Amino acid sequence: MDEFLLDLVEVLEENEKDLKRLLLGISKLLQDNGNESTLFGAQLIMILSSSNSDSAEKIRPQSRLVDGKMLVNHLLVIANDILYGEREKCLEKLFDGTQKLLESNEPQRMRVAYFLIAKMQLLCETSGGIGQSLLNVLQCNGEQLSAFVKIAASVEEQEAELVVSSLRTHLPLLGLSSDIGGHWLCFLRILCLRLLKEKRIPVLRHTILYFYERLSVTQVCHLDLLQDFLLAFNNNQLFDYECEDVLEMGKSNFFIGANGKSLLEAILTVPWKDLPLLMCLNRLSWFVFPIAPLGLIQKLGSRVQVINNYDIRQLAISKFFFLFRITIESLSVSDYINLIAATMNKYDEFPGFSQLKEKIEASSNFEDHIDSFNKHSYELLVNNYYEKSELFPIFIKKLEKIPKHKHGWWRLILFQKEVNDEVMDFYRTVYNVDTSMLLTDKSLDKIQQHLIDRLGCQTSEEKAFLRSRCMDLFVLINLKSWSQFNDLNLKPLDVLNQNVLNRNTFGHLVNILGDHSEKLVDESILRDLVSHVRTSFEINEIFKYAESHLTLEEREKFVTDVLHDDVALRYSHYFWNTLTLSISFLKKMILHGEPLTGDARIEAAYVTRTCSSSYVRNSFFIECALYRKEEDDISKLCDDLLSINNELSIENPDYLENSNVHRRKIRILIALWKLHDEWKQWKWSDKLWEALLCSNDLLGINIVYEYLVARMLPSIHPLLHKLKVLLTLEATQQESLLSVVHLYTLKNWEDLEKNIVILEQVFTLVLPLIMVSNSQTRRLAQLVLHKLACKSQEKRTELPLANTLKTSLEATLGKELRNHNWDPRFAYRPSLLFETRVDDLIAMTGAPFDECFSRYCDERAAKKYRKGAVISSAVLFRSKNHKSKCT
């Protein structure tokens, strides 16, 4: 019957008179059967509203004169007639039907719901009695309902900026932080859920930031949106530092008053990505997290453990143990070790050694915790870094009070970094070990069998582990040089491929390799050594060997292997200047690059911004070149690179930002700058004019060449020669020369003023540009001349033209004189020209983060550049999606 009635309504929906008669008939029939609720069912409302809410899908006939407000009004009037004045009951059912439409995933049904709510809001403004009844039943005020309608309408906008603008104005008016309930709570939850599922990152970013800064976890839970909020937060694009508006979250009261257990349970429901998980831990670390169930903490720790990016994982581990410090204080020794095992991998940095040491020393029932001191905890806590050596001696002291059969796995460790007399005394007195034989005998097999017998190894795994420890001790005591391997009947690969390779043993091996005076018989061992590197010291010793004993071809093959090992590469960046490589190989590697993409790129951008361990691999080869003794080689390398740059300009006049051509140009620029910068091994080249005056380069490239030319000019005369043809050049070329004039002249003012004629020439040659038609060129010329005139006045240089110009330009420019300070061309004082770092300069002009390593980029100048607020006729961005790439 319901389907039949709904079909009949749909047939008659264009005829208002017949439709009203039908509704009255239906209502009477429903009343007679004791069921009037269908009148306000979602499906009926949908049919009645469809032609009003979506004109694109249905062309409205001219005969249909009922607009949206009248539709709602008619529904209410009819219902009021039917239900004998039970207005609130009618409204409740109308809201029930509307809410069902709101909850739908079908766009058309949601549009109908928003349409009806908008018409209700219009009624509230124009129809006193019914309007107030609507607000009373909905449990909100007119301002809140109006804000809801405006936000719902703005979400349909295509431009993210328009949506954000609406949210900025209207979100605070919704009353999300107030005590809300009923239908209004449901309506708000649905709207907020829609915002939290937004695909446009600026909209999502603003929504999350509003929640975080204006609400609390308790209030979000009242809206039943905590899990949805966390799911929305779990989005790498929110933390993309290559975008202008990355999500920056300071301290807030968001977590104040939160139930720790419930919050942790909600966090654990999210399938976290690596970077958002770290950011979540960062925000939580400002919250004094109460004691929480260990099982929940371990589950979160296991998620931290599988973070792929090493740097992000180390940051997350540090935040994790700090966050749960109160719970950790209450843990037993074994619970703490189990938590460590659930959270960390081998070679991760554990921040809590002192706390663990205190727990072990203070434990009065250590025997109960002995099972936690197993092979895995050995890998994490003893064999993690070869520098750490405190835990094992403390452990041995605790064993003295425990029966031997309960000593556990760690009894097999023998030593850590060095032979400890107290530890040896323990083995001699407790296990009757012949420590003299252990330290002096030259038979490894004999030592291994003796210890297996004395320490009561029962399983094959225990025996294999103890044999490895015996070999470690044997190597440490007896192997003083690489040439002794044969004497001791050992093979390097046998040591490297042990059951468990000890960090001390590996460090000892590479140390004697670095001092080795002969070439290895089997060079393949170098690849195995590189694969085990975990410290800078280790890779440095391997590099020492490679430089001393490998041929040039072998060395370059070795370098290629290192470049493909991310861990070894991490620790190698301080030592590349110790290697001698061919100029052709260096040029190839300086130009080479493999940019990251997707989530890995976003994570790397964050690491570059926050971690001191970041590096750009091309810089390794610049370092190699810098330390070459042959000056001619460096000059040839730089000339070749400059020629390649100029060829790229000719062959790719319309290259895009961040393209392979753009990146190669950046790599060349950085190399040229640094190779000139260090010991001035590369002198001036006339090809620099070609690079400087390339009219199709992106502005960022132009600006860095302006600085480079100003640094490298051998004298003012080549510049004066170019200024004489200034008016024949294109606008971008004129602007580049103006920039060089500004930098070079102010930097060298004291030398130049010794010959006033030269300074007068500079003013005279630049002056015509303040009258050209191109506004950008004219403005830049005015600013440069004003700066030169100010310098003249400051130094009391006899330049009458300068004084006249200064007064005239100040009258012309007015406030503009203060507005250009963060233009990249003026961001660095010319007096600091030779202190300017190319990485900072090129980062300021929009270079990809993975092409430069900037620590002191001027953020204000960089922001102006990204917004295009730069005085220039050049192309800042040549990319179809520049404006939208972060949306």
N, C-alpha and C positions, 0 to 999 in steps of 0.2 A: 504493500500500500504506500509506504514512504517513497519508493522509487517512482510509482505512478504519479503521486502528488507533485513530486519535484519536477518530473517531466512536464506536467501540466503547467506549473509555474513558469518553466522555461519557455513554453509555447506562447504564453500570454504576457511575457515580461515587457513587451513593447507597448502594451495597451494598459494605460494606468487605471482606467475605470474598471475594466474586467479583472485586472490583477487585484485591485482592492476588494472587489466582490469575492474573488477566489480566496483571498487571505481570510476574509471574514468567515467564509464557509468552512475553510480548513480549521480555523480557530474554534468554531462552534463544535465541529466534529471532534476535535481534540479534547475540548472541555467535556463533551458528553462521555468520552472514553477515559477521562481523568489524566490526560497527557498533553499539556499545552507547550512543552519545552521545545518541540520541533520548530515552532515559529521562529526561534532565534538560533536554530542550528547553523553550524558553519556552512553547510552546503547550500542552504536556502539564502543566507546572507551573500554567499559567493555569487549565486545566480542573480540576485537583485542588484548587486553592485558591479557586476562584470562590465557592463556597457559604459559605466561611468569611469571606472578605474583604469581602463586600458583601451584608449581609442585607437591605438595602433593595430590591435588585434580584431577590433569589431567596429565597423562604421556605424555611427549612431544615426538612426532615421530622424528626419525633421519632425515627425510626429511626437517624438519622445521629448517631452518638455520638463521632465523631472530631473533637477540637478542633484548633486550629491547631498547637499544639506537637506533638501526637501525629502530625499529618500530616507535619510535617518529620521527626520522629523515625522514623516508618515509612519514609519515603523513604530516609533514611540507612541504616536497618537492612537494608531490602530491597537497597539498592545494595551494602551491605557484603557481604551474602550472595552477590549476583550476581557481584561483582567480586573475590571471594576476598581480602577484607581490604584492597583498595586504596582506603582511606578518603580520602586526600588527592585522589586522582584523581576520586573521586565528588564531593567538595566543590567542586573546581575547576569541574566541569560544572554543579553546582547553582548556583554563583555566576554562571557564564556565562549560564544561563537566566534567573536573577533580574535580571542586569544588562540583558539585552535587554528585559525588561519595564520596568525603570526608564527605559530610553532611549525608550520609547514615548511618543507624544503623546496616547495614549488614556487618559483618567482612570482607567477601570476596570483597565487593565493596570498602571498605576502603583500603584494602590491594592493590587493583588495583590502587587506587589513589596515595598511597604512592610509589608504584612501578613506576608509571609514573613520579612523581615528582623527584624521585631518578635518573631516566634516563635523565630528563631535566637537572638536576644538573650536570650529567656527560657530557652532550652536552655543557654546559656552560664552562666546563673546557677544552674541546677538540675542539670545533667548534666555531671559533671566531664570524663570522657574525650571525649565527642563535642563538648561545649562548647569545650574547649581546642583541639581539632582545628579547629573552626570559626574560632576567633580566630587560630590559627597560619596557616591558609590565607588568611584575609582580611587578615592582616598589620596587626592593630590590637589594642588591649586592650579589656577589658570596659567601662571607663569611656567610651572613645571610641564604642563601639557603642551603649551606652546613650544617650549624648548624641545620636547620629544618630537613633535611634528616637524620642526625645522631640521633637527638632526637626521630624522628618517628621510626627509626629502633630499638633504645634502648628500647622503650616502649614494644616491643614484647619480650624482654628478660624475663626469668622466675625469675631471682634473682633480688630482689628489690635493693640490694646494687649496682648492675651494672647500673641500671636505674638512681639511685641517682647520681652516679659518672658522668654519661653522662650529666645529668641536671646541675650539678655543673659546668661543663666545658662549655656547649653549650648554656644554657639559656641566659647568659649575651650577647651572640653574636647575638641573634635574633632581637634586636632593639625594644623591646616591649615598651620602654619609649620614643622612637622617634616619629616624626610625620609621621605616616604611613597611607596608604590608598589603595584603589583598591583591586585587587585580593590578594595581600600580606597581607593586613589587614584581609581578609576573611580566608586565609590559617592559619594565626597565631591564629585567634580566634578559629578555629576548633581544632588546635593542643592544645592550652591552655585549651579548654573545655574538651578535652580528658584527660589531666593531672588532671584537677580539679574533674573529675569523677572517678579518679583512686581508686581502692579498696585497694591497698597495702599502708598501712599507712605511711611507710617511704617516699614513692614517693609523696604521697599527702602532707605530712608534709613539705617536701622540696619545693614543688611548692607553697604552701601557704606562707611559710616564705620568698621565693623569691619575690612574689607579694608584701607582706607587707613591706619588707625592701627596695626594689628597685623601686617600682612603687608608684603611688598615686591613690586615688579614681578617680580623673579626668581621668587618663590614663586608668584605668580599665574600666571606663564607655565608653571611646573611643573604647575599644575593645568589648563593650557590654557584659561584663562579671561580673558586680558587683553582680548581684543576684546569679550567678553561684559560684562566690567566697564565698559569704556568705553561700550558701547551702553546699559548701565543708567544710567550717569552722564549720558547725553545725554537728560535729562528735565527740562523746565522746572519741573515741579511740585516738584522737590527744592529749588529756589531761590526759592520763593514767599514773599516776606517778609511777606505778609499771613497766613501760617500761623504757628502758635506755634513749631513745631519745624523751622525751616528748616535745611537742611544746612549746618553751619558746619564748615569743615575747616581746622585750624591746621597748623603745621609738623609733619612726620613724616618717617620714614625710608623712605617708600614708594618713592621713586625712586632711592634710594642703590644703586649697583651696577648700574643698568639699562643695557642696551645702547642707546645713543642712536638708532642707525639703526633697530633693530628696533622700538623704542618709537614712533618717528616713523612708521614704516610702519603700525603698528597704529592709531595715531591717524588716519591718512589713510583708513582703511577705514570710518570712522564718518561717516554723513550728518549732520553736526553741526547742531544748532539754535544760535541766536546766543548766548544766555546761557550754556548749558552749555559752549560753546567758550571763552568768556571765562573761566569758572571753571576750566576745564582749563588754560588758559594761566597763570592766577593760581597754581595749584598747581605747575605746571612751573617757574615763575619762581624758585622756591626751590631748584631743582635746577640745578647748574652743568652746563648742557647741552654736551656735547663737540662738536667739529667734526662737522658732519653734511653729507651730500650736498646740494648747492645745489638740485638738482631737487626733492628731497623738501620742503625748506624753502619753495621757491616754490609748491608745491602747497598747502601749509598756508596760505601767504600769500594765495593766491587765494581760499581759503575765508574768511579774515578780511575780504577786500575786499568780499564780498557780504553782510556783516552789515548788516541793514536799519536797526536803531536807531542813530542817529548817536552818541549818548553811549557806547553799548556798543562800537561800532566804534572810537572813539577810545581807549578803555581797552584794547581788544584789540590795537590797533596798537602802543601803548606797550609792552605786555607782550611782544608778538611780537618787537620789535626788541631788547628787553632780554634775552629768553630766548636768542636766537641771537647774542648779542654776540661770542662767541668765534669763531664761524664768520664773522661779518661782518668782524671784524678781519683775517681772512685773505683777504677778497675783493678782487678788482681793482675799479677804478672802474666799469667797465661792468657787471660782475656785481652790484655793489651797486645801481647805478641800475636794472638789470633787476629786482632783487628788490623795490625800492621800487615800481616800476611794477606788479609782480604783486600787491602788497599794498594799495596805496593808491588812493583816488579823488581827483579834484579837490576841493579844499577840506578834505580830511582834514589833520590836524595831524601833521606829520612830526617825530619827536623827534631825528633824527640829523643835523641840518645841520652842526654843528661837525665831526663825524666825516667827513662827505662832503667838506667843505671841505678838511680835512687830507689826505684821499686824493687829491683833485685836485691840491693843491699839491705833494704828495710824488711824484706819478706821473712816472716817467722815460720812459715810452712812451705819452704821452697820445694820440698820433696813433692808436694801436690802439683807443682807446676812444671816438673821436669820434662813431661811429654811435649811441651811446647818448644823445647830446645832441640829441634829436629834438623834434618838436612835442609829443609826449605828456609827455616829461620836463620840457619848458618849463611845461606846465600844472600839473604836480605840484610843481615845485621853484622856479619863478620867479614864475609867475602865481597862486600859491596864496594867499598873503597879501601885501597890499601893503606890509606893514612890512619884509619880508625883502628885502635888497638886496646881500648879500655875494657870492653865487655868480657872478653874471654878470661883474663886474670881474675875478674870479680866472680865470674861463674865458677872457676876452679876453687876459689875459697869457699863458696857455698857447698861444693861437692864434698868437702872434707867432713861434713857433718851428716852425710847421707850414705846409706849402705851402697856398696859397689854395684850390686845388681840393679840399682835404680839410677845409675849415673846418666843413662840416656845417650843420645847421639853425640852431643857436644864433647863427650869425653875423648872423641877421636880426632879433635881438631889439632892437638899437639902444640901449635904456636900460631901467632897471627903475623905481625910484621917482623918481629925479631924473636930470637930465642930468649925466653924469660927464665931467669934462674929459679924464681919461686914456682913457676909452672913445672920446670924440670924436676924440682924437689918433690912436687906432688906426684908425678909419674913414678919417681924412684921409690918413694915411701909407700904409696897406696897401691901401685900396680907392679912393684918390683921390676921396673924397666931398667935395663942397663943403659943409663943415659950417656955414659962414656962411649959405649959402642955407637949409640945413636948419633953422637956428634963427631966421631972420628973414623968410623969404619967406612971403607970404600966400596963395600958390596951392598948395593941397594936391595937386592933380593933378600939378603940375610937380615937387614934392618926391617924390611917389610914383614917377614915371617915372624921375627921376634915380637914385633908390636901386635900383630894379629893374635898371637898366642897370649901375650900378657894382658891385652885389653879385652879378651874374651869375645871376639867378633863371631857372631852366630850366623848372620845372613850373608849372602853373596854381595848384597848392596853395601853392607857395612865394610866388608873386606875390600871391595873396590874403592870405596871412599878413603879408607885408611891407607891403601896403597898410594893413592893420589897425594895424600898428605905427606906420606913418607918421601915421595919423589920431590914434593915442594921443599921439604926440609933439606933433603939431600942436595938439591940444586942450589939452594941458598947458601949452604955451608961449603960446598966443594967446587961449584962451577964459577970460577973467577974470570974466565975469558971464553969466548966462543970456540976457540981452538981446542978447548978441553973436552968437548963433547965426545970425541973419539976415545980419549984417554979414560973417560968414565963409562964407556960403553953405553952412551945415550944418543938418542936422535932428537933433534929439535922438534920434529912433528909429534913424536911420542909425548913430549912435555906439553905441547900445545893442545893435543887432542886427548888429554886426560879425562877421566870421568867427571871431575870438577876442576876447572882451571882456576888456580888461585891468583888473585890480583897481584899479590906481592911477587909471585913467581914470574908472572908475565912482565911486571915492571923490571925485575932483575934481568930477564932475557933481553929486553930491548935496550937496557942500559949497557950490557956487555956487547950487544950488536953495534951500538953507536960508536964504541971504542975499537971495534974489530978492524984489524989491519989488512985483511985479505977479502977477496970476493967470495961470496958463498958459492958452493958447488951447485946447489939447487936454489935458483932464484925464485922459484914458485912459492917458497916459504914466506916471501914478503907479502903476498896476497893474504896468507893466513894471519900474519902478524897484524896487518891493517884491519882485518875483520874483527880483531879482539881489542882494538884501541878504545880506551875510555878516558884518557886524560891527555892534556897538552904535552906533558913530559914524554909520554910514550910515543906520540907521533913525531915529536922533535928528534928523538933518538933514531927513529926509522929514517927520517929525512937526512940525518947526518950520515947514515950509512949510504943512502941512495946517492947523495952528492959526492961521496968519496969513491965509490966503487962501481957505479953503473955508468954505462956509456950514455951519450946524449939520447940516443934512440930508446934505450932501456929506461932511462929516467922519465922520458915523456910518456912511455907506456905505463910506467908506475904511477905517474901523476893522473893519468886517465882512470886508473883503478881507484885511486883515492877519491876522485870526483864522483864516482858512482857509489861510494860508501858514505851515506849521510852522517853516520855517527863519527867516523874518522874525520870527515870534512868539518864537522862542528868544532873539533879541537885543533885543527891544523892552521887556522887563519893567522896565527902569529909567526909562523915559521916559513912561509913561502919564500921569503927573501933569502933563505939559506940555499935554495936550489938554483942551479944554472940551467936555463932552458934556451932553445934556439929562438931567434927573433921571429921566424916564421910561425913557430908554435905559439909564442906569446901573442902575436897578432891574431891568430886564429881563435885563441881562447878569450882574448879581450872582447872580440866581436861576438862570441858565442853566448847564447842564453836560452834557457828553457823556462819560460814564464809559467807559473802555476795558474790553475783555473778553479772555479767552483768553490766549494767549502774549504779546500786546502789553501786556496789563495786568501780567503777571508781570515783564516786562522793565522797564516803567515804574516798578514798585514798587522794583525793584533800583536803578534810576537815581536815584529820589527819595532813597533811603537813602544813596547813595554819592557823588553828583555835586552840586557846588555850583550847577550850571546849572539845577537843577530849579525849577519854578515852578507855581503854581496860577493859572490864567487869571482866575478870579473876582477875585483880589486886585488885578489891574490896574485894575479899575473902582472898587474901593474907594479905590485911590490917586487916581484921577480925582476922586472925590467929596471926598476929604480936602482937595484944593487948591482947591475952589470957595470963592469969596469970600462968597457969600450964605449966612449961617448958617441962615436960615429954610429954605433948600432942603435942607440936611442934616437938620434936625429933621424936616421932612416926609418925607424919604426913610426915616429910621429909624422914624418912627411907622408909615409904610406897611408896612415890612418886619415890624415887630412885630405889626401887625394880621394880616398874611398868616400869620405863624407861629401865631397863636392860632386863626385859621380852619382851618389845617391840622390842629391838634389836635382841633378839634370834628368836622371832616369825616372824619378818619382815626384813630379812637381805637386801632386795632390795627395801626398801620403797622409794617412789618418793618425790621430793621436793614439798612442799605445800600440800602433802597428809594429811589425818587425822592422820597417825602415826607421820609424821614430825611435825605437829602442836602440838600434844600431848607432844612430846619430848620438843618442845620449851616452852610450858606452864610449864612443870615440871622444866626445867632449870631456868626459871625466878623465879618460886616459891622458889626453893632451894636457889638461890642466895640471894633473898630478905629476906627470913626467917633466913638465916645466917647473913646477912649484918647488920640488924638493931640493935639487942641486943645480937648477938651471941648465941641465944637460941639453935641453932642446931650446934653441934660440929662435929668433924671429923668422917667419916665413911669409913671403908675399901672398902665398895661397890663403893666408888667414883673411885677407881682404875679400876674397871670393866667398869664403864661408860666412863672413860677417854680413856681406851685402847680398846674400841670397834672399830674394824677395818672396820666395814661396815657402820659406821655413815657417814652422809654428813659432809663435812669439817666444815661448819658453826657450827654444834653441837660440833664437836671435839674442836674447838678453844675456845668456851665458857667454856667447861669443863676444858680446860687447865688453863684458868684464875681462875676458881672456885677452882680447886685443889691447885693452887699456893696461893690463899687467905686463904684456910682452913688448909693447912698442919700444924700439931702441932709442927713439927720440921723438920730438914733436914734429919733425919735418915730414915724415911719411903721412902723418895726419893732416898737416897743412896742405899737402899736395892733394889729398882727397877732398878737403873742404873747398878747394878752388873750383871743383866741378859739382859742388853740392846742389846747385839749382837744376842740374841736368838729371838728377837721380829720381827714382820713384820715392813715394812718401815713406815707405817702410825703411828704405835705405837711408834716407835723410834722418829718420828718427834714430836708427842705429848709430850713425855718426855723431849725432847730438849726444847720445848717451856716452859714447867714447870720449867726446870732448869734456863732458861733465866729470867723468871719473878720472881721466888722465890729467886734466888741467888742475883740478883741485888737489889731487894727490901730489903733483909736482910743482905746485904754485911757487914755492920759495926758489926753486931753480929757474923757473920761467920768468919770474919778475926781475931777474938780473938783466933780462933783455926785454924792455918794455915793448919794443916794436913787435915782438912775437905775440904778446898778449893782445896788443891792439889788433893784430891780424886776426886772431881768434874771434874777437868781438865783431870785427868788421865782416868776416866771412859768414858768421852765424846769423847776424842781424837781419838779413833779408827774409829769413824763414818766419819771422814774427808777423809777416804780412801775406803769407801764402793763403790760398783758399781752403786748404785742408785743415779743418779745425783741430784735429789731433796733433798734427805736425806743428801747427802754429802754437798750440798750448804748450807742447813739450819744449819748443824753442824759447818761449817766454820764461818757463820755469828754469831752464838751464842757464839762460842769460842772467836771470835774477840771482841764482846761486853764485855765479861767477862775480856779479857785481857786489854781492854781500861779502864775498871773500876779499875783493879788492878793498872794500871799505874797512873790513876787519884788519887787514894787513897794511892799511894806509898806503896802498900802491898808487902811484901817480897815473891814474887812468880817468880823465875827466868824463869820457863817454860812459864809463861804468857807473859813476855817481848819477848822471842824468838818467840812464836806463833804470836804475834801481827805483828812483822816485816814480818814473812813468809806469813801470811794470807793476808796482804795488798799487797804484791807482787803478790800473786795468784789471788786475787779477783779484784784488780784494781777498775774500775768504778762501778763494781757490788756493792761495799759498799754504793754507793749513790742511787742505784736503788731500794733498798728494803724498803725504809723508810715508804712507804704507804702500805706495806704488813700488813694485819690485825694482824698478830702475833707481829708486832713491832710498830703498830700505837699508842699504849698507853705506855707511859713511865712506867717502873716498879715501879718507886718511887711514881706514882699515882695509884698504883694497887688498893688501897682501896677507891679511889675516882671514879673509873670507874663505870659507870652505865650499868647494864646488858642490858637495853633496847637499849642503843646506840651501845653497842658491838654486840648484836644479829641483830640489824638492819643493821649494817655495813657488816655482813656476809650473807645478802640476805634473812632474815626472812620476811614473809608476813607482811605488814604494820599493819594488824588488830590483830597481836599477840603481838605487843610491842608498847610502846609509847615513841618514840625517839625524843628528841629535839636537841641533839648535836652529831648526827652521823657524823663521819668523812667522808665527801663526796668523798674525793680523794681515801681513802682506800676502800670505798664501790664501787667506780667505777672500781678500779683495780680488786676487788673481782669478780664483775659481768663479767668482761672481761676474768676472769680466770688467770690473771697475779699474781698468788700466788705461793710461794714456797711450794709445797705439793705434795705428792703421793696419797692423798685421793681424793675421788670423790667430786667435787664441786657441780655438778648439775646432778641429776639422773632423767632426764625427756626427753621424746622423742622429745618434741617440745621446749626445752629451747631456742635454737638459734632463733627460728622463732615465739616465743610466742607473740612478739610485732609487728609482721609484718602481 
